[in-house]
């Protein structure tokens, strides 16, 4: 395998992927914002010092929604990818993996496949879609893999997005889980261990294109809360009325599962058993 450079190596997903590669005894070089701050042009000068080689780039670097969903955060995120291509030698790139998000799709889409047309409803989704387009303007399509991730959960996550990560944290801290409405909305949640397997599959085969990475099942927030309560029986599940109808979102006909028909993701119960 060619030399791998990972940008955003100390984030939740980046750090886990570095650990995964370590276990596979695959050599890589990781860069965090402490080493190269992609929002600082002086720091980005270091990209020019990277020795000529045939690199596989994995680009995790991004300010996540918990850091802000406003125009300032949008501009910072766009500057990261702009500065990367401004200072890194494009002829050194053998293949580029951009880690995107299912936020590029309309929040009202009930069923997502890789044929679903992007229609972001907030600046975070717009940011990822714009960064995808920027990558596509700099490199030929056969050198690009874009992975659109659904919500990821697991030990070490700091984002506290609504779902398993937040529920576990509030359960441990406040002894409660707060659900919106009846908690029966269905969403997809991808366990970090499954994501690592999926990402390595694409890395190993260097399959170009745009792909969704999600679990093979969706479940309700109430289901997740009750599964957590098995391990923390004193936790109180509370409901906050939001006067909205129950919504459902599924992923179907995904490339990864079409090629790995026997693969089964962790259920919420199995993931929580490993988590706790």
Secondary structure, DSSP 8 states (H G I E B T S, - for coil): ---EEEESTTSHHHHHHHHHHHHTT--EEEE-TTT--TT-HHHHGGGGGS----EEEEE-----GGG--SHHHHHHHHHHHHHHHHHS-GGGEEEEEEEEEGGGS-TT-SEE-TT------SHHHHHHHHHHHHHHHHS-GGGEEEEEE-EEE-TT-----TTHHHHHHHHHHHSEEEEETTS--EEEEEEHHHHHHHHHHHHHHT--EEEEE--S-EEEHHHHHHHHHHHSTT-EEEEE-------B-EE-S-HHHHH-TT-----HHHHHHHH-
